[in-house]
Amino acid sequence: MSSLKSSNSEPPQGANRHLAVESAAAGTRVDKWLSMQAGFHSREMARGLIDSGAVLLNGATAAPDTRVKAHDLVEWSIPPPKPMELRPEAVPLTVIYEDSELVVIDKPAGLVVHPGPGHSNGTLVHFLLAHCENLSGIGGVQRPGIVHRLDKDTSGVLVVAKNDRAHQSLSQQFRAHSCERAYLAIVVGCPREDSGRIDLPLGRDIRHRMRQMVRSDGRRAVTHWYMERRLPPFSLMRLKLETGRTHQIRAHLCHQDWPVLCDPLYGRGRHRGMDLPPELREALHRFRRQALHAVELGFRHPVSSEWMWFQSPLPPDMASVLDTIARMPRKAS
């Protein structure tokens, strides 16, 4: 049973929200409880909202250190974000394809896709504003043109809409799961099977606000995996998304006990306790991101309906780690 009640849908900003506290969450500080609800990015955000007087506990203004009781009613409203002036930043991008409707980018690891808390500049959106004359406005002032995302430290293929027509078409394809997305991941573990299907619902981790976890009340999430190469105690896997939940591949593989190599959020340094040769230890020390790459993306063009398919080669940092793993001496079975 979960200890904190978490909604899995993001409420619109500015909307009034109210939730009753579950019995299992009794005794939790209200700022911690609130930080686990949809729409909150941190405990500091929850604390700031409480300090502003915008959170009510059983109809009275809440104090951040108050401990909630079972069936308490908590009410709040998250104000809309203040508009952020997005200034174009002329930074070279690796463009795979571009026309009047869309642009397909090969995103490097370490690049945040759009502005957000802690990332007011230096994002892909800032770079695209310098590259493109126009971007779709459907994503809002902070996310122009953004149809889907890749995590900051995941590299690979990403499509961006240049106008609202393209954005609507591409968004509909992603919602209908008619796009095809494939990833390559180096994982810690070596399953016996050659392929499989992970069909487990995902929702916010009740103990770690930044993570997703398998939970019965989560949203449906399906990942198909295929063994590309066995390199005990590691594997290279190809993964295809049937759905597209936050951190889906990383959370699903972690649940299967095959975490993505060097994943700081889900891997928990699994490789550090292993008996690895010094060369590989040094390579992994230099490799400062999860070994996950969006290798393929397919969709129908928003105007011509032509099927389009794009690929991104394995980036040098991940290819180097894979090569070092492949050269590891292995015990005879």
One Martini backbone bead per residue (centre of mass of N, CA, C, O) as a GRO file, in nm:
protein
  333
    1MET     BB    1   0.097   0.035   0.021
    2SER     BB    2   0.069   0.354   0.002
    3SER     BB    3   0.188   0.652   0.184
    4LEU     BB    4   0.116   0.837  -0.066
    5LYS     BB    5  -0.080   1.054  -0.234
    6SER     BB    6  -0.096   1.025  -0.600
    7SER     BB    7  -0.134   1.193  -0.882
    8ASN     BB    8  -0.107   1.117  -1.244
    9SER     BB    9  -0.229   1.391  -1.316
   10GLU     BB   10  -0.203   1.700  -1.466
   11PRO     BB   11  -0.298   1.989  -1.363
   12PRO     BB   12  -0.407   2.279  -1.424
   13GLN     BB   13  -0.298   2.580  -1.404
   14GLY     BB   14  -0.508   2.743  -1.154
   15ALA     BB   15  -0.644   2.508  -1.042
   16ASN     BB   16  -0.851   2.368  -0.822
   17ARG     BB   17  -0.754   2.165  -0.540
   18HIS     BB   18  -0.858   1.841  -0.384
   19LEU     BB   19  -0.759   1.628  -0.102
   20ALA     BB   20  -0.756   1.331   0.064
   21VAL     BB   21  -0.611   1.173   0.319
   22GLU     BB   22  -0.456   0.897   0.370
   23SER     BB   23  -0.399   0.678   0.617
   24ALA     BB   24  -0.091   0.615   0.537
   25ALA     BB   25  -0.016   0.946   0.566
   26ALA     BB   26  -0.020   0.973   0.850
   27GLY     BB   27   0.218   1.215   0.985
   28THR     BB   28   0.271   1.392   0.753
   29ARG     BB   29   0.393   1.650   0.622
   30VAL     BB   30   0.239   1.878   0.424
   31ASP     BB   31   0.479   1.950   0.235
   32LYS     BB   32   0.543   1.659   0.154
   33TRP     BB   33   0.267   1.572   0.055
   34LEU     BB   34   0.237   1.794  -0.163
   35SER     BB   35   0.501   1.725  -0.332
   36MET     BB   36   0.354   1.442  -0.444
   37GLN     BB   37   0.184   1.602  -0.625
   38ALA     BB   38   0.060   1.705  -0.897
   39GLY     BB   39   0.271   1.982  -1.018
   40PHE     BB   40   0.520   1.911  -0.843
   41HIS     BB   41   0.889   1.953  -0.820
   42SER     BB   42   0.902   2.027  -0.503
   43ARG     BB   43   0.922   2.106  -0.172
   44GLU     BB   44   0.975   2.408  -0.216
   45MET     BB   45   0.719   2.463  -0.376
   46ALA     BB   46   0.523   2.382  -0.150
   47ARG     BB   47   0.630   2.579   0.064
   48GLY     BB   48   0.574   2.840  -0.096
   49LEU     BB   49   0.266   2.801  -0.112
   50ILE     BB   50   0.217   2.793   0.192
   51ASP     BB   51   0.354   3.071   0.265
   52SER     BB   52   0.130   3.228   0.080
   53GLY     BB   53  -0.165   3.093   0.167
   54ALA     BB   54  -0.265   2.864  -0.071
   55VAL     BB   55  -0.311   2.655   0.173
   56LEU     BB   56  -0.558   2.423   0.287
   57LEU     BB   57  -0.661   2.288   0.613
   58ASN     BB   58  -0.968   2.241   0.677
   59GLY     BB   59  -1.003   2.566   0.584
   60ALA     BB   60  -0.712   2.635   0.682
   61THR     BB   61  -0.422   2.766   0.710
   62ALA     BB   62  -0.123   2.631   0.642
   63ALA     BB   63   0.150   2.467   0.787
   64PRO     BB   64   0.439   2.305   0.697
   65ASP     BB   65   0.462   2.129   0.990
   66THR     BB   66   0.209   1.998   0.957
   67ARG     BB   67   0.031   1.706   1.043
   68VAL     BB   68  -0.141   1.479   0.893
   69LYS     BB   69  -0.460   1.328   0.868
   70ALA     BB   70  -0.693   1.127   0.826
   71HIS     BB   71  -0.912   1.290   0.595
   72ASP     BB   72  -0.790   1.529   0.527
   73LEU     BB   73  -0.829   1.853   0.373
   74VAL     BB   74  -0.665   1.960   0.075
   75GLU     BB   75  -0.606   2.293  -0.055
   76TRP     BB   76  -0.524   2.420  -0.394
   77SER     BB   77  -0.327   2.655  -0.611
   78ILE     BB   78  -0.152   2.682  -0.909
   79PRO     BB   79   0.005   2.917  -1.049
   80PRO     BB   80   0.086   3.055  -1.316
   81PRO     BB   81   0.340   3.107  -1.501
   82LYS     BB   82   0.574   3.318  -1.569
   83PRO     BB   83   0.674   3.468  -1.825
   84MET     BB   84   0.935   3.376  -2.048
   85GLU     BB   85   1.201   3.501  -2.203
   86LEU     BB   86   1.294   3.389  -2.522
   87ARG     BB   87   1.622   3.359  -2.629
   88PRO     BB   88   1.805   3.320  -2.880
   89GLU     BB   89   2.056   3.054  -2.951
   90ALA     BB   90   2.352   3.023  -3.135
   91VAL     BB   91   2.360   2.679  -3.186
   92PRO     BB   92   2.461   2.402  -3.302
   93LEU     BB   93   2.291   2.154  -3.500
   94THR     BB   94   2.175   1.823  -3.559
   95VAL     BB   95   2.037   1.781  -3.872
   96ILE     BB   96   1.848   1.539  -4.039
   97TYR     BB   97   1.572   1.709  -4.092
   98GLU     BB   98   1.399   1.953  -4.319
   99ASP     BB   99   1.106   2.164  -4.334
  100SER     BB  100   0.815   2.358  -4.321
  101GLU     BB  101   0.701   2.164  -4.068
  102LEU     BB  102   0.986   2.029  -3.977
  103VAL     BB  103   1.232   1.899  -3.733
  104VAL     BB  104   1.519   1.682  -3.711
  105ILE     BB  105   1.699   1.576  -3.426
  106ASP     BB  106   2.027   1.518  -3.283
  107LYS     BB  107   2.047   1.464  -2.958
  108PRO     BB  108   2.240   1.534  -2.706
  109ALA     BB  109   2.379   1.476  -2.431
  110GLY     BB  110   2.284   1.730  -2.182
  111LEU     BB  111   2.017   1.829  -2.322
  112VAL     BB  112   1.764   2.034  -2.276
  113VAL     BB  113   1.460   2.083  -2.425
  114HIS     BB  114   1.319   2.276  -2.203
  115PRO     BB  115   1.212   2.497  -2.007
  116GLY     BB  116   1.274   2.520  -1.644
  117PRO     BB  117   1.363   2.436  -1.355
  118GLY     BB  118   1.700   2.544  -1.385
  119HIS     BB  119   1.618   2.615  -1.717
  120SER     BB  120   1.636   2.929  -1.873
  121ASN     BB  121   1.874   2.814  -2.053
  122GLY     BB  122   2.028   2.612  -2.292
  123THR     BB  123   1.813   2.494  -2.480
  124LEU     BB  124   1.667   2.363  -2.750
  125VAL     BB  125   1.468   2.594  -2.788
  126HIS     BB  126   1.678   2.822  -2.808
  127PHE     BB  127   1.821   2.700  -3.059
  128LEU     BB  128   1.569   2.686  -3.248
  129LEU     BB  129   1.503   2.994  -3.254
  130ALA     BB  130   1.769   3.042  -3.427
  131HIS     BB  131   1.707   2.833  -3.663
  132CYS     BB  132   1.405   2.913  -3.665
  133GLU     BB  133   1.149   3.119  -3.751
  134ASN     BB  134   0.939   2.893  -3.660
  135LEU     BB  135   0.705   2.781  -3.403
  136SER     BB  136   0.495   2.615  -3.240
  137GLY     BB  137   0.236   2.725  -2.993
  138ILE     BB  138   0.097   2.482  -2.844
  139GLY     BB  139   0.319   2.437  -2.607
  140GLY     BB  140   0.382   2.720  -2.546
  141VAL     BB  141   0.613   2.949  -2.433
  142GLN     BB  142   0.816   2.707  -2.324
  143ARG     BB  143   0.717   2.479  -2.579
  144PRO     BB  144   0.792   2.528  -2.869
  145GLY     BB  145   0.728   2.246  -3.083
  146ILE     BB  146   0.687   2.033  -2.859
  147VAL     BB  147   0.595   1.687  -2.877
  148HIS     BB  148   0.854   1.556  -2.750
  149ARG     BB  149   1.082   1.380  -2.526
  150LEU     BB  150   1.406   1.387  -2.380
  151ASP     BB  151   1.617   1.326  -2.171
  152LYS     BB  152   1.890   1.491  -2.100
  153ASP     BB  153   2.074   1.196  -2.093
  154THR     BB  154   1.936   1.146  -2.371
  155SER     BB  155   1.984   1.039  -2.688
  156GLY     BB  156   1.867   1.153  -3.018
  157VAL     BB  157   1.569   1.137  -3.175
  158LEU     BB  158   1.386   1.447  -3.270
  159VAL     BB  159   1.075   1.613  -3.307
  160VAL     BB  160   0.972   1.933  -3.456
  161ALA     BB  161   0.737   2.187  -3.475
  162LYS     BB  162   0.663   2.475  -3.687
  163ASN     BB  163   0.347   2.425  -3.665
  164ASP     BB  164   0.023   2.359  -3.578
  165ARG     BB  165  -0.037   2.141  -3.783
  166ALA     BB  166   0.203   1.958  -3.712
  167HIS     BB  167   0.148   1.934  -3.409
  168GLN     BB  168  -0.128   1.795  -3.422
  169SER     BB  169  -0.041   1.546  -3.587
  170LEU     BB  170   0.191   1.442  -3.407
  171SER     BB  171   0.038   1.426  -3.139
  172GLN     BB  172  -0.171   1.219  -3.238
  173GLN     BB  173   0.037   0.994  -3.295
  174PHE     BB  174   0.141   0.970  -3.007
  175ARG     BB  175  -0.134   0.910  -2.870
  176ALA     BB  176  -0.190   0.654  -3.075
  177HIS     BB  177   0.086   0.495  -3.118
  178SER     BB  178   0.194   0.530  -3.441
  179CYS     BB  179   0.459   0.564  -3.362
  180GLU     BB  180   0.812   0.486  -3.394
  181ARG     BB  181   1.026   0.368  -3.118
  182ALA     BB  182   1.383   0.337  -3.072
  183TYR     BB  183   1.621   0.180  -2.849
  184LEU     BB  184   1.940   0.191  -2.685
  185ALA     BB  185   2.076  -0.031  -2.423
  186ILE     BB  186   2.280  -0.050  -2.147
  187VAL     BB  187   2.279  -0.322  -1.921
  188VAL     BB  188   2.234  -0.467  -1.605
  189GLY     BB  189   2.238  -0.770  -1.736
  190CYS     BB  190   2.124  -1.126  -1.853
  191PRO     BB  191   1.891  -1.244  -2.011
  192ARG     BB  192   1.776  -1.541  -2.155
  193GLU     BB  193   1.606  -1.408  -2.337
  194ASP     BB  194   1.545  -1.245  -2.657
  195SER     BB  195   1.254  -1.150  -2.557
  196GLY     BB  196   0.994  -0.897  -2.460
  197ARG     BB  197   0.721  -0.791  -2.230
  198ILE     BB  198   0.631  -0.485  -2.065
  199ASP     BB  199   0.324  -0.476  -1.856
  200LEU     BB  200   0.338  -0.187  -1.655
  201PRO     BB  201   0.234   0.036  -1.443
  202LEU     BB  202   0.285   0.396  -1.405
  203GLY     BB  203   0.412   0.608  -1.135
  204ARG     BB  204   0.476   0.784  -0.880
  205ASP     BB  205   0.706   0.785  -0.648
  206ILE     BB  206   0.648   0.782  -0.300
  207ARG     BB  207   0.979   0.835  -0.223
  208HIS     BB  208   1.048   0.969  -0.526
  209ARG     BB  209   0.964   1.238  -0.716
  210MET     BB  210   1.161   1.174  -0.980
  211ARG     BB  211   1.022   0.900  -0.996
  212GLN     BB  212   0.922   0.594  -1.121
  213MET     BB  213   0.663   0.333  -1.073
  214VAL     BB  214   0.526   0.044  -1.002
  215ARG     BB  215   0.159   0.068  -1.011
  216SER     BB  216  -0.175  -0.006  -0.998
  217ASP     BB  217  -0.256   0.323  -1.039
  218GLY     BB  218  -0.132   0.352  -1.299
  219ARG     BB  219  -0.020   0.389  -1.615
  220ARG     BB  220  -0.009   0.255  -1.900
  221ALA     BB  221   0.281   0.035  -1.981
  222VAL     BB  222   0.476  -0.049  -2.285
  223THR     BB  223   0.760  -0.274  -2.336
  224HIS     BB  224   0.984  -0.371  -2.586
  225TRP     BB  225   1.233  -0.637  -2.602
  226TYR     BB  226   1.574  -0.686  -2.741
  227MET     BB  227   1.838  -0.881  -2.808
  228GLU     BB  228   2.159  -0.786  -2.930
  229ARG     BB  229   2.381  -0.829  -2.680
  230ARG     BB  230   2.593  -1.043  -2.502
  231LEU     BB  231   2.786  -0.908  -2.198
  232PRO     BB  232   2.882  -1.040  -1.947
  233PRO     BB  233   2.690  -0.859  -1.715
  234PHE     BB  234   2.583  -0.748  -1.992
  235SER     BB  235   2.362  -0.555  -2.223
  236LEU     BB  236   2.220  -0.515  -2.547
  237MET     BB  237   1.927  -0.322  -2.610
  238ARG     BB  238   1.615  -0.321  -2.771
  239LEU     BB  239   1.357  -0.063  -2.766
  240LYS     BB  240   0.995  -0.047  -2.766
  241LEU     BB  241   0.727   0.177  -2.779
  242GLU     BB  242   0.380   0.175  -2.700
  243THR     BB  243   0.435   0.382  -2.492
  244GLY     BB  244   0.494   0.732  -2.326
  245ARG     BB  245   0.632   0.747  -2.044
  246THR     BB  246   0.788   0.854  -1.788
  247HIS     BB  247   1.071   0.672  -1.776
  248GLN     BB  248   0.990   0.394  -1.889
  249ILE     BB  249   1.247   0.231  -1.945
  250ARG     BB  250   1.395   0.279  -1.676
  251ALA     BB  251   1.169   0.165  -1.489
  252HIS     BB  252   1.125  -0.113  -1.616
  253LEU     BB  253   1.419  -0.220  -1.597
  254CYS     BB  254   1.447  -0.188  -1.294
  255HIS     BB  255   1.215  -0.383  -1.218
  256GLN     BB  256   1.374  -0.629  -1.373
  257ASP     BB  257   1.685  -0.594  -1.293
  258TRP     BB  258   1.786  -0.393  -1.563
  259PRO     BB  259   1.959  -0.147  -1.546
  260VAL     BB  260   2.076   0.126  -1.664
  261LEU     BB  261   2.372   0.226  -1.728
  262CYS     BB  262   2.449   0.494  -1.520
  263ASP     BB  263   2.186   0.545  -1.370
  264PRO     BB  264   2.119   0.782  -1.123
  265LEU     BB  265   1.804   0.704  -1.059
  266TYR     BB  266   1.793   0.362  -1.120
  267GLY     BB  267   2.089   0.221  -1.077
  268ARG     BB  268   2.256   0.270  -0.807
  269GLY     BB  269   2.548   0.171  -0.884
  270ARG     BB  270   2.563  -0.139  -0.961
  271HIS     BB  271   2.860  -0.160  -1.093
  272ARG     BB  272   3.045  -0.087  -0.836
  273GLY     BB  273   3.023  -0.396  -0.704
  274MET     BB  274   3.190  -0.502  -0.934
  275ASP     BB  275   3.417  -0.712  -1.108
  276LEU     BB  276   3.623  -0.491  -1.272
  277PRO     BB  277   3.818  -0.368  -1.489
  278PRO     BB  278   3.999  -0.081  -1.493
  279GLU     BB  279   3.916   0.018  -1.777
  280LEU     BB  280   3.609   0.013  -1.719
  281ARG     BB  281   3.600   0.190  -1.471
  282GLU     BB  282   3.710   0.440  -1.617
  283ALA     BB  283   3.489   0.459  -1.837
  284LEU     BB  284   3.250   0.490  -1.631
  285HIS     BB  285   3.356   0.746  -1.493
  286ARG     BB  286   3.333   0.920  -1.767
  287PHE     BB  287   3.035   0.817  -1.784
  288ARG     BB  288   2.776   1.078  -1.731
  289ARG     BB  289   2.533   0.869  -1.819
  290GLN     BB  290   2.288   0.714  -1.954
  291ALA     BB  291   2.267   0.413  -2.162
  292LEU     BB  292   2.068   0.600  -2.376
  293HIS     BB  293   1.924   0.566  -2.718
  294ALA     BB  294   1.760   0.724  -2.985
  295VAL     BB  295   1.766   0.550  -3.291
  296GLU     BB  296   1.446   0.564  -3.370
  297LEU     BB  297   1.201   0.736  -3.601
  298GLY     BB  298   0.844   0.713  -3.677
  299PHE     BB  299   0.627   0.887  -3.922
  300ARG     BB  300   0.381   1.095  -4.044
  301HIS     BB  301   0.335   1.332  -4.246
  302PRO     BB  302   0.129   1.609  -4.191
  303VAL     BB  303   0.068   1.637  -4.515
  304SER     BB  304   0.147   1.369  -4.699
  305SER     BB  305   0.164   1.088  -4.517
  306GLU     BB  306   0.440   1.008  -4.522
  307TRP     BB  307   0.667   0.778  -4.441
  308MET     BB  308   0.902   0.834  -4.174
  309TRP     BB  309   1.264   0.764  -4.128
  310PHE     BB  310   1.491   0.773  -3.845
  311GLN     BB  311   1.845   0.790  -3.764
  312SER     BB  312   2.094   0.718  -3.497
  313PRO     BB  313   2.392   0.688  -3.407
  314LEU     BB  314   2.601   0.582  -3.194
  315PRO     BB  315   2.755   0.745  -2.973
  316PRO     BB  316   3.081   0.767  -2.880
  317ASP     BB  317   3.048   0.721  -2.570
  318MET     BB  318   2.877   0.457  -2.593
  319ALA     BB  319   3.061   0.300  -2.790
  320SER     BB  320   3.308   0.292  -2.602
  321VAL     BB  321   3.179   0.131  -2.371
  322LEU     BB  322   3.097  -0.114  -2.540
  323ASP     BB  323   3.385  -0.186  -2.631
  324THR     BB  324   3.502  -0.230  -2.348
  325ILE     BB  325   3.310  -0.458  -2.268
  326ALA     BB  326   3.384  -0.652  -2.508
  327ARG     BB  327   3.700  -0.675  -2.392
  328MET     BB  328   3.629  -0.838  -2.167
  329PRO     BB  329   3.699  -1.076  -1.963
  330ARG     BB  330   3.573  -1.418  -1.960
  331LYS     BB  331   3.429  -1.666  -1.814
  332ALA     BB  332   3.398  -1.984  -1.827
  333SER     BB  333   3.110  -2.200  -1.845
   0.00000   0.00000   0.00000
